[in-house]
Amino acid sequence: MSNQEMVHQVVTVTTVEQTLACAKALAEELSQGEVVVLEGGLGAGKTHFVKGMASYFGLKESDVQSPTYALVHEYEGKHPIHSTVVTIYHFDLYRLESDSELLEIGFEEYLYGNGICVIEWPQLAQNHLPLTVTKVSIQQAGESRVIEIARGVRYVAEL
């Protein structure tokens, strides 16, 4: 996919299993070095989405926990087709107080490294993100969730 190309998809799910399946399907399309930003309110299903992505690389759902207090968790899996090691860096920036905290943890080294970065609450990081990312927005709609996936987009935080 070229930097100019954008892929957009909207899926409505009613169960956690469907959320996991949607995330797993996205993970099949990702390459090392890509950045995925996750937007959605508290309890929208962002961490469940990461669990689904990680399951594609052979990780158990129970291996994936929200890194709210640690800022980042690192998961190492294997690509099911190429058998190469894939590292997922799972960030949760909800409790981040300033942009400088990102620099203290070496955020840009993660972003421009060989792993796949998945970022919950990415608003504070927008000035550090690569030119294009995959944006996943999860919105609650009654008993359902609407998952909107846009690949190859420039991230601009919604205020």
N, C-alpha and C positions, 0 to 999 in steps of 0.2 A: 504494500500500500504506500503510495507516495504521500508526502506531507500535505499535499493539497486535497487529497481524497478523504471524504468523511463517510462513515457508515453509521446509520441511525436505525435503532430498533426499539420498539416498545412492546413490553410483555406484561400481562396482568396475571398475577399469581394469587392463589388462595391458601396455599399450604407452605410450610417450611421446606418440604421436599421439593416443591416446584421452584422455590427460590434457590435452593442448592443446585438443582438441575440447570437453571438459567445461568448461574455463576460458573458451573463446570463447563458449559458450552462456550462461554466467553474465554475461559482459561485455555481451551483448546486452540484458540486463535492468537494467543499472546506469545510474544518472543521475549527472551531475556533482554533487559534494558528498558522495557516498557514501564510506563507509569499509569496507574489506574486511580482516579479520585472518586471517592464515594460520598455522595450527599444524601441527607435524609435526617429526619428528626430522631430524637431519642426513641429507641425501641422500634425503629423502622425496619431493621433487619440487615444492617450493614455488616455486622460481624458474622451473621449467618451467611451472607454473600461471600465473605472471605473464606469461610469454612468450605463452601462449595468449590471455590477456585482451588483451594489447597487440596481438596480430594482428587482433583484431576491429576495432581502430581504425586498421588499415592499416600497422602497424609490422612490421618483419621480426623474426623470432625472434632473429637475431644482434644486433639493436639493444638487447636486454634482457640486462643482466648483473647478477649479484648485487651489491648495494651494501654488502657486508660492511664494507669499510674506509671508505667515504664516508658511510655511514648512509642517504643518500637519493640516488636517481637520478631525474631528471625526463625523461619521454618525452612528446612531443607528437604526437598523431595526429589523424585526422578521423573523425567519426561517419559511418558508411557510408550512413545514411539521411538525416540532417539536414545533412550536410556542414559541421557546426560543428567548431571546434577542440576537442579533448579532451586535457587534460593528466593524465597518470598520474604520481603521486608514489609511487615504490617504495622503501619503507623496509626495512632489515634491521637490527634492533636487537640482534642476537646479541652483539656486542662492547660494547654500551652498559654502562657501569659504574654510572651513577646517573641518577636521575630528573632531576636538574638539567641533564644534557647535552641532554635533550629541549628544555628551555626555551631553552638557548643556541642551538639551531639553528632556533628559531621553530616548533616542532612544531605548536602549536595553530593557527598561521596557516595551515599546510597543511591541517589537519583541517577547519577551518571555512571554507576557501576554496572555489573553484569546480572544483577538480580531483577526480579519483578517487584516494583514498589506499589503497594496498595495503601492509600491514605484516606482514613476517615477524618472528617472535619478539616478539609484541606484549605479553608479560607485564608488562614494566616500564612500558608506556604505559597500562595499564588505567585509571589515575586521570584520564587526559586525554581518553579516548575519548568520543565522543558517546553519548547514551543508548542508541541502537540501532545495530548494525553488521551486516554480513554476516560470518559466521564460517565459514571453510573449514578443515576438519581433514583432513589426509592421513596415513593410517596404512599402514605396510607390512604386508602379510599374505602372506608367502612371496614368490612372484614377482609378486603383484598389489599394487595400492594401493587402499585404500578411501577414497574422497573423500566427506566428509560436508559438505553445504552447508546452513547455517541462516541465513535472511535475517530481518532485523528482530528480532535478539536483543540482549539486554544481555550484554556481554562480561565474563566473570569468568575470570581466569587459572586454569588447572589447575596445581596445585603438585605 
